[in-house]
Structure formats: C-alpha cells, structure tokens
Amino acid sequence: MKIRINALAGIAIAATAALGLSACGSSTSPAASSSADPAKGEITVYNAQHESLTKEWADAFTAETGIKVTLRQGDDTEMSNQIVQEGAASPADVFLTENSPAMAQVENAGLFADVDKDTVAQVPAEFRPSTNKWTGIAARSTVLVYDKNKISEDKLPKSMLDLAKPEWKGKWAASPSGADFQAIVSALVELKGEAAAEEWLKGMKENFTAYKGNNTAMKAVNAGEVDAALIYHYYYYGDQAKTGENSKNVTPYYFKNQDPGAFLSISGGGVLKSSKNAEKAQAFLKFITGKKGQEILQKGTSFEYAIASGVPANEKLVPVKELQAPTVDPAKLNSKKVTELMTKAGLL
C-alpha cells in the first residue's frame, strides 16, 4: 500500500511541476489540458493560491488518501473567469484563491456546491462567507510598509483613507492592477460605500506611484524610491525569512481599529457543483482546513495566517486578534464593481 501511495504522490508532483506557474499576480494562462482522470477518482484543482503551499497540501493529501491531485496554476481573476466560461463543463473539482472576490464571482454564477458541514465546522464564521458556498482557507493582512528614515511614527496615517490627502502626494506606492489590491478596494466599497471608495480612488490617483506587484512596491520602499507602500503583510515576512535584502529598510505598519486599511483578506476554497468526484473534492477541502492542512500553512514559507481548526498563526506574525480587522462578509465583495470604479478613476 505504501508503494502505491508514494507512486501516486510522485505522479502528482510531476504533474504539478509541469503545470506549475507563478501565483501572486501571475498573468500566465492556465494549462489547456489535465492529466487527472476523473474515472479513476482523481481530482483537478484550479489553483490561484501560492503554488508551493498548495503543492504541499496536495502532496500530503495524496500521501494520506491515495487520491491523485493535479494542479492548474493561474491568478485569481484569470481562473475565476475561466471557470465561469467553462460552466458545467469545467474539469475543475476544486478552486483555491488568494482573495475573496474571485470566489464571490464563481459563487454568483451558481457554480459552487455547498461546503460539507464537517469542513464548515472547522472554520470560524469570521473566516468564511455567510452563504457557506465556499470557505476560507488562509488569510493575509493589509499593511503599510514604510521607511523609518523618511517617516516618523507620529507622522503615519491614522487611516488608509488618509493616503488620499494632499500631504501624502508622491509618498506612497501600490500595485493597482493586482488581485491583492483590488480585494482591498472591494472591502473599502463594502465598508464605506461606493461613493466614498470612488472619492478615495481619485485621491489615490493624484498621490501614489504604480508598481507591478506588491513585492516590487516593497522593494521600491527599500530602495528609497518612495516612502511607503500599501501591500499585504507576508511579502515583508517572506523576505525577512530569506536574506532580508529587499526589506532591510522597511517596517510594517498595521492600521488596526477596524479601519479599511486593517482589512484581512480571506483566501478561499470551494468545490465545483460540476465535479465528477465531489466526495473526494470535499475531502481535499476538509483536509486543507483541518489540523494537518493548517499546520502545513503555519510552518510553511507563505507566511499567510492559519485560520481554521484552532491552529495558531506562525509565531513571527502579529496574532490575528491583535490586527483589529473590520468585519467584512467575503460573499459580498464585488470585483466587477471595483474594476469599474478603478477604471473610472484612471487606475486601470
């Protein structure tokens, strides 16, 4: 039995390596074909999460169950659009993302099955949509990373909304074309309303410098090109865990106080209604939100927050309870509206 399991795990690793491409804003199209065979009980995961994290989850799941997992890699919006276009003919059994709006898009198209109750029970209510059509699997916190040599603590903004004020003109950066930033704007729309978000985006247009990718924006702060950047926390911690070369001049600042800038973005996972192996797909979702799956996240190199099965976050991170994040129902995040507002503001 052990030999069979190892062989299946090896096949899954090979398929993953062949198809694996960069997440975190990758624009590479998903692979056109899958080596998974639904007739054999194999499952296909459309993955917009960190590639290395999902590979660890898939390998561990295969080792425990013998169920082969094939990964197709892409970014949030790219893969949600593909699933909607494929509809009931999609070969995907499971969809994993880094942010919630892409999950809401697939949910609104009526393509998700209900999440099994055992999985729902593993994830606290604040980390899943009210509809339970999908579930949170991890989380990432919004932060302003800044150069202490340029901004003293007493000059830091009290709110993310302050970044639209004239005194912040030319001082900060972001990556507006990425799903990460658009999730933050989506939360702003939900928390403050469409008119307030539109006004903030207009101020942002006047004040900020655009970079492609959160990591690039952080590097710009480190290099002294800009004073600060609005990104997710894990870019800083990931770099610190390596050489710290791209973050040695950078300090993360947490807005807290339920501010829109304290938004905790929920990474999602859901089972497609059209899955040919729904039971096994549900088992995979239960595994990654279970104790073993969350411990893989906790001990891994993505530095995202573990959120389920009572597993605490990596000890290097600010505990979730101290983030003082605002309450946002991820089922209500609307990527289409955000795209419209950002286009209108001249940011896309």
Secondary structure, DSSP 8 states (H G I E B T S, - for coil): -HHHHHHHHHHHHHHHHHH----SS------S-----GGGT-EEEEE-S-HHHHHHHHHHHHHHH---EEEEE--HHHHHHHHHHHGGG---SEEE-SSSHHHHHHHHTT-B----HHHHHHS-GGGS-TT-SSEEEEEEEEEEEE-TTTS-GGGS-SSGGGGGSGGGTTTEEE-TTSHHHHHHHHHHHHHH-HHHHHHHHHHHHHHEEE-SSHHHHHHHHHTTSSSEEEEETHHHHHHHHTT-TTTTT-EEE---TT-GGG-EEEEEEEEBTT-TTHHHHHHHHHHHHSHHHHHHHHHSSS--B--STT----TTS--HHHH------GGG--HHHHHHHHHHTT--
